[in-house]
Amino acid sequence: MPKIIEKTTVTSKGQITIPKKYRDMLKLKSKDTVTFRIKQDSIEVIPFTSNIAKYFGKVKPKEKPEEFKKIRNEFEETVAGGIKK
């Protein structure tokens, strides 16, 4: 990757803006995550990719999600049936 130097300003909250040409080069979009690597007296900005986020929703469950209201009702009926008045 070519070594390009450009200046940006740090805000009072410690934030910086990554110039558009660099966001495009790194394929960064709004809400993407980056990591920082400190190297001597400089910082590298590295796009963070997660396999979990990449594959989220791709695997279908073997069974339908359980119906928790139904399970709760069955439990309560079983417990209530064991109580004698």
N, C-alpha and C positions, 0 to 999 in steps of 0.2 A: 504494500500500500504506500502511495507517495507520502512524503513528509510535507504537510501543509501547515503553515502557521497562520492563525487568525486570532484577532483579539475580541474578547467579549467581557462584559462587566458582571461582577458578583453583586447581587442585590443585598439589601439590608437583612433579608432572610437567609442569605447564603446560597441563593439560587443562581444558576446561570442559564442562558439560552444556548442550545446547540444550533448553530446556523443551519438553515434549510439544506444547503448542499451536502453537509455532513450527515444530517438525518436521512437524506435520500440515499447517500452512499452506503450508510449502515442499515438502510431499510427500516428506520425507526418510525413508529406511528404514535399518536397520542395514547397515553396510558401504558406504553411499553416500558419495560424495566431495563435498566443498565447497571453494570457493575463498574467499579473504579479499581484500577490497579496502580499503586504508587510505585514509581521507578525512580529512584534517586531524588531528583528535584522536579519530577513531572508526574502527571496523572494520565493514564490511559482510560478511555471510556469504551467499555465493551458491552455490546448488546447481550442481555441475559436471555437465554432460551431454556425452557423447561420441557422435558419430555412429557411431564404430567399435563401441562397446559396444552401441549401439541396434540395429545391423543385423547383429551377429555371428551367424553360422549361418543367415542368411536366404538367402544365395546358394549354390546348389548347384554343385559343380564340374562342368566339362564331362566330365571323365574320372574314373574311380575313382583313388584314391591309388595310387601305385606300390608294388609289393611289393619293398621294399628287400632282403629276404633273397634273393629270386629274382635280383635284379639283381646282388647281391654274388656269389652262387654262379656266375652266368654269367661274370662278370668273372674270378673266380678260375680257372675252368675254361679260359677263353681264355688267360690269362697262363700257367697251368700247361702248356697244350698247346704253347706257344711255347718252352718250356724243354726242351732235349735233354739226355738223360742220357748 
